[in-house]
Amino acid sequence: MIYEVLLVAYLIVALLLIGFVLIQQGKGADMGASFGSGGSNTVFGSSGSGNFMTRTTAILAGLFFFISLTLGAMTANREKADDEWNNLEVPASVEVPVEMPADQDVPVISGEEQTDVPATSGEQSDVPSEDGNTPN
């Protein structure tokens, strides 16, 4: 239960961290404002967004690393379920072979007689003749 909660919190913190990093201005952005290319960060007050954004990013980064380490420790202590594909040398199940007579390659179904009657000349056959042509 706690693992799933931490996993959801990890996802939310990661998305918030990405968002805050993307909306921050670079260090060269202040130079453009000094030449009159726009207003300078009046949304977050006279000090600009530097303090608020920097602190929020640092807090989110700390949470991200803490949750990462916690999830890693929880995952390392879990026991893995046995998987059939781990050991491919041992067969998963042993099947009983079908008993076949030694002189035949095809198993014989008891109770039915086999007939080795070739197709008569009146029947159509899709099997090619000895010369490689299919009879019409």
Secondary structure, DSSP 4 states (H G I P E B T S, - for coil): -HHHHHHHHHHHHHHHHHHHHHHSPPTTHHHHHHTTSS--S-TT-TT-SHHHHHHHHHHHHHHHHHHHHHHHHHHHTSPPPP-TTS--SS-SSPPPPPP--TT-SSPPPTTS----PPPPTTS---S--TTSPPP-
